[in-house]
């Protein structure tokens, strides 16, 4: 099956640790490319598209389920924009998440954009990869995709959602900071808000946010601090709980959440999940899923690299299904 990648291009390439981790990421890429292609309902449609933004040609894949092919303005389709992790590829992320099958069953359009040289400008310091160094307008790219889809399909402008993993998850959080008037909800897996983004995050409207992080993630520190790949340091993030609290404050929620232990459906995965819901929000939801002893992984997904590298995969929940269940409750006013 296709896999996401660690932050392959986020590292200074002159350092030995960076070269070692590039090899690891290359292995992940090889596994992803040799896995299943992004499968979908034959009655639906797979599209490969480009657009130009800021003089740069950008590409993205679109999966349109059969029920969204008709331009039925009475039943416009929701849109989910799914952002691969650092060093990843759109088609690999489609296969890894299984969102196409959900889209076919639920009738939403799902889009997989390509980051510039495999990376997103998530708001960390402008060092390392081209997306950060050149300050690429990735929030603008996300919104431009939504505008382009609206020309060809009946899409619901009040139900635009963004989800991502790792670098893609941080990019989703940045989009929530800067485009809350356009996006109904975001979900971030194995991701937290970059420290540099915290004082700059001033959303113009309430926006629903779901965060899903592992407490033993060796890459994205649960308690905040430096993102790490081997000996390399890839920028600082606030903690998962502080990220959720920030959104609870923005949305006027009570910042003490109601916490629930979810059923331990697979004791063999050596991890459990807690769900924290922040109550009494103003027109939005904030939910934090803590995967206790979970790693830099997608719950319910593949163990795409060894546990020693990325940590455990939890199998008590299916992250893609949980995220869609969250999204479909949300709509901008």
C-alpha positions, 0 to 999 in steps of 0.5 A: 500500500502507498505510504506517507514519507518522513520529512525527507526534504526538510533537513539540511542536506550537508549533514550526515544524519540528513543523508541517512534519513533521506535513505530511510525516506527513499525506502518509504517512497519505494514502498509507496510507489510499488503499492496499490494505486489510488483505487476508486469506484469505476463509475467515478472519475480520477483527474490529474490537474494543474493550476498556476499560482504566483508564476508556479505551476502546481499539480493535484489529483482529484477523485470524484465519486459517481454521485458528484459527477452530475452538476446537481446544484441542489445537492452540492458535494463536500470537498476534502483536501488531503495533504501528504507528509513531508517528502511525500506524494499525492498518489501515495497518500491517497492509497495510504489513507483510503479516502477514495473508498470513503468518498465513493461511499459518502459522496464527497470529492477528495483532492490530493495536492502535490507539495513543492518538491514534496513539502509544504510551507507550514509556517516554520522558520524559512530554512531547509526545504524550498517551500519554506525558503521561498515562502510558497503560498500553500494556503493560496494553493488550497483555496485556488483548488477549491475555486477551480473545482467549483467551476466544474462540479457542484461543490458546497462552499460551506463544506470545505475541509483540509486534512494532513499528516505530519508536515501536511497536518501542520499545513492544515493547521496553518490553513485554519489560522489564515483561511477560517472564513473559507474552510469549515474544519481541519484535521491534523494527524501526527502534527502540531502548530509550529512555535513560529505560527502561534503568535501569528494565528489569528483566525477570522472566524470559528473553525472546527479542529481535530488533532490526532497525535501519538504520545510516543511519536519519535518525530513530532514531540507530544510535549512540544519541542524540536521535530527530529529525524535522527540527529537533525532538528527540523523546527519547533512545535508547541505541544499537542495539548497546547495546540488543542487549547489554542483552538479551544480559546479561539473558538470560545470553548471551555478549555478543560475538556471532557475526556473519554477512554475509547474501547481497546479493540486491539490489545495486541497493538500495545496502545489505547486512545483517549478522546478529549472534547472541548465543550461549549464552543461558539459554532465549532468543535475542537477534539484531541485524540491522544494515541497513548504509546502511539507513534508517527503513524496513521491509526488504522493504517500501515506500519509503513516503517519499523517501530524503531523509526516511527513508533506504533500504529494503533488499530483501535480506530480508523483515522480516516473514518474518524476524520470524515465523521468529524468533518461531515458534522461541520459547515460554515455558517 
